[in-house]
Amino acid sequence: MSITPRARPNVEKMSGYTPGEQPRPGERVVKLNTNENPFPPSPRVVEAIRSIDPERLRRYPNPSAEEFRQTAARVHGVSPDMIVAGNGSDEILAMAVRTYLGPGDVFAYPDPTYSLYPVLAEMGEVRVVTVPWDAGWDLPVDALLGTGARAIFFANPNAPTGTLVPTARVRALAARFSGLLLVDEAYVDFADENSLPLLHEFPNLIVSRTLSKGYALAGLRFGYAIAAPAVVSEMNKVKDSYNCDAIATRAATAALQDQDYARRSWEHVRAERGRLSEALQRRGWQVIPSQANFVLATCPGGNAAAIYRALKGKGILVRFFDKPGLTDKLRITIGTAEENDQLLAALSAP
């Protein structure tokens, strides 16, 4: 008699990652809950997909996404051997954990932050130690160093707060830390600073990026990391054999090549982020200053769950986190000017 196999004990205990709510097929909503870019990708991306040679689909793709690595290296002013590509930046994070952390190792990060980090740790039986952010959402350098961690990750700008750790503070941590330091820059295209200038100072630093936000390719699943060649070499050992398909690599390359198009969308998001923040504040919301493509705001009266449900009933999706410290807040993705106006109108309606 056959029985259902038992999963590993640590997997059985896991909750897994909870993605943002997706509309049902055919359902029309104002979708401001999963931090997608409000605009379509560059026309160059669409043309790259349409013009792909069918022969490239018959054969396995280049295992290192070399076409993309060369382009990313030019855009960021680094060498191609400092780039490793992945199936979204989530895979990059998983690769870093597999490469540098094993059962019992300590993995530290400031909390709250991206909720995938503990899931990756649980899968690898890695011990998590979290520390609270310092006042004003400042990086808790001393507390992180005090954890004895083998690796420290943090999102910058942070999710779900949208706050940015200045480069000088990142340097202060990197200069005192001998383990792996990963700065998750998924939202950095909308920010004023980034950690790329630190890569040549600190060989233990990984900067991860994604094309999901700034390049409007969340549906494509493509991310990458920039790090010292020795770090990239080690990460390449644990990646899937052909982790980036031929279509995704071609499209991602075209997206990076059209920097002018991407920057126009970033400028729109920054402008609308300021406008939406001011409008919410006039309505009595407390908005954390954001450097990302979303804002985290405390609701008047604190009943974020009720406002979330009311907005959903009007066809507007925002993100509610039923977690300590976040139950009075909503995270709102910056949409087009029209979408943001619809949100504000819904909030003002009785």
N, C-alpha and C positions, 0 to 999 in steps of 0.2 A: 504494500500500500504506500503510495507516495504522499508526502506531506509538504506543506509550504516551507521552504528553507528559512532559517533564522538569519536575520541581518546581524552584522557586528553589533555588540552591545552599545557602543557609543552612537551608532547610527540609529538604533531603536529609540534611544533617549532624545534624539534631536527633534527639533520642531521644523527645521529647514528654513529657507529664505522665503519671505512673503512678498511677492511682487505687488506693484500698484495695480489697482482695479482697472480692468480693461472693459470697454463697452462691448455689448453683445453684437454679433454680426448684423450689420444693417442699422444699428442704433446710432442716432445722431446726437452727439453731446458736445458741450464745450469742455474739452479735455485738458484740465490744468492740474493733473495729479501725478504725472510721472516724468516731468522735467524734459520733455522732448522739445526740440527746436520748433518754433511756431511756423517756420517756412520750409518749403521743400528743399532738397539738396540742389547743388549747383547743376545747371543744365549739362555741364561737362560729364557729370556722373551718369546721368541718364543716357547720354550719347555713348559713353564708354561701355555701358551694359548692352545697349542695342547693337553695338558694332563688334562685340566680341567674336572672335573666330571660333566656330564650332569645334575645330581641332583642339582648342584649349580645354574643352569640356571632356573630350575623349581621354585625354591624358591626365595623369596626376598633376596637381599644381606644384609650382616651385615650393619646396618644403620650408624655406625661410622667408617667403614673400619678398624676394629680392627686389622686385620692381618697386614695391612700396618702401622698403628700407632705404633704397637709394634716394627716393624723393623726400622721405622724412628727414634723412640726414642733411639734405640741401636746405630744407625749410628751417631746420633748427640749428644749423651750423655745427654739426657733429659728424663723426665718421660713421659709415654704415654698420660697422661692427659694434656700435653702441646702441643699435635698435633691435628689439625683438618684437615681433607682431603676434597678436593673439585674437581669438574669437571673442571680441569685446574685451574691455579692460577687466571684466570679471575673471576671464581666464588668465590674464596677466597676474592678477592678485593671487589666484590659485597656484599658478606656477611658482610665484615667489615663496608662498607657504611651503609647497612641496620641496623646493630647493633648499630652503634654509631652516625649516622647523620640523622637528620630529616629536614623537610621543614624549610628553613630560616637559618639553621646552616651554619657556615663558614667552608669551606673545602679549605685548602691551599696546594700549591705545587709549586716547582720551574719549570720554563718554559724555553725551551721546554722539554717535557718529554713524557711518554707513553700517547697516545691520547685516551685511554679508560677512563682515570680519569674524564674528563669533561662529558663524556656520562653517567657514573654512577651517577654523581652529578645531571645532568639534569633529569634523571629518578626519583630521589628522591626529586626533588625540593630543592636541597641543593645549597647554594650560594658559587660560586667559587671565590677565590682570588688567582691570580698567581703573582709570583715575579720572576725577572730574576736571573739567576745564577750569582754569583760573578765572578770576573776576574779569568781566568784559570779554569772555571767550578767548582769553589769552592762552597760549600753549603752556601747559604745566611741565616745564622742562625738568625741574628738580624732582617732581613726583614721578615722572616717567623714568628718569634715570634710577630712582630708588626702587623700581620694581625688579631689578636684576634681569630684565628681559634680554632675550637673544635677538628679538626683532621688535621694532616699533613701527606701526603704521598710523597715519592719520590723513584724512581727506582735507584738501586745501584748494579752494574753499570747502568748508566743512558741510556735510549733509547730516542732519536736516537744517542746520542753522543758517548756512550761506556765508558764515563769517570767514575772514581771511587771516591767516597767520603771516605777518610780514616776513620777507626773506631773511632779515637780520635775526629774527627769532628762530627760524629754521636752522640757520647757520649756528646759532648758539647751542642747539641740541646736537647737531651733527658733529660739532667740534669736540663734544664731550662723550659721545657714544661710540662704542667700538663694535656694536652689532649691526644688523641690517636695519637701515632706515628707509622706509618706503613712503613717499609723499604722493598721495592719490589725487591727481589733478584733473579729475573728470570734468570739473566745471571751470577750469582755469581760463578758458577762452573769454569768459565774461568778467575777468578780474583785472586788477591793475598791476599785479606782480606774479612771478612764478619762480620756481626753484631751479630752473635750468642753469643759471649762472653758477650754481654750487656744484655741479657735476664734476667739474675739473679740479675742485678742491677736495672732494670727499669720495673715495672709491667705494664706500659702503652705502652710497645713496642710490635709490631707484626712484625715478619719476615716472608714474604711469599716466597714460592719456587714453582718451576714447574719442571716436568720431560720432558717438551717439548724440551728443549735446551740441557742440559748436558747429558740427558739419551736417546736422540733420540726417544722420544715418543710423538711428536707433534700430530700425528694422533690418539693417544689414549685418550687425554684430561684428565690429572691427575695433580693436584697440591695440595699443603698443606701449612699450616701456623704453625709456632711455636710461642707460647706465654705463658703467665702465665696461670695456670689452670682456674683462675676466668674469664679471657678473653675468653678462649676456650669454657668454659661453656656457656657464653652469646652468642657467635657466633653459637653454636650448636642449639640454640633456633630458629634461622632464616634460617637455611639451609633447602634444600628440604629433604623430608623424607628419601629417598634412593638416595642420589645424586651421589654416586660412584657405578657403576655396578660391578658385581662379576668378570667379565673378566678383567676389568681395574684394579681393586684392586689387583688381583692375579699377573697381569703383572707388575704393578708398584712396588709391593713388591719384585718380582724377580729382577727388575732393580736395586733397592737400595742394594740388597744383593750382587750384582756383582760390587763392587767398583773398583776392578782392571781393569775391562773392560772399565768402564766409564772414569777412569783417563787416560787411554791411548788415548782416543778420545780427552779429554781436552788438553793433552800435544800436540797432533797434531795441534789442533786449535791454541794454543798459538804460536807454532813455525811458522805456516803458516801466522798467523796474523802479526808477525814481518816481515816475508819475503815479504808479499804483501804490507805492509805499506812502506817498503824501496823501493820496485819496483815502486810504485805509485809516491813516492817523487822524484825519479830519472826522472820520466816523467813530473814533474812540478806540481803535485798535492800537496795540503796541507792536511795532514792527522792528525786528532785529535788523540792523544795517547789513545788507547782503552784497556779496561780490559774485554771486552765482546767477543762474537763470530762474531763480525762484526766491520767494520770501517766506520766512517763518514768522507768523504773527499771532499774538495773544488776543483772543476774542473778547469783546466787551461782555462782562458777566461771567466769562470763563467757561461757558458751556459749548466747547468746540464740537462735541459730538452732535448736538442738536443742530448747530449751524451747518455742519457737514451733511447731515441727513436732509435738511431743508434745501440746500443747494442741489443735492443729488435729485431731489424731487422736481427741481426746475431744469434738469438736464445739464447741470454743471458739476463736474467732478473735480474735487480738490483732495488733498491727502490728510487724513486724520490718523495720528499715532496713539493707540491706546497703551501708552507706556508711561512710567513715572516721569514727571517733569514735563510731559508733552501733552497731557490730556486737556489743557486749556488753550492749545495752539492748533493752527492749521498751516500746512505748507502749501503754498500756492505757486504753481508754475507761471512764469511770465508768458502770456500768449500774444497774439496780435493785438493791436489797439482795439479792434472791434470785440475780440473775445474778452479783453480786460474790461471794456465798457459793459459788456453783458454781465460779467461778474459783479461789478459795482452796482449796476441797476438791481440785480437780484438781492444784493445785501441791503439795499435801501428800501426795497419793497416790503410792505407789511406781511 
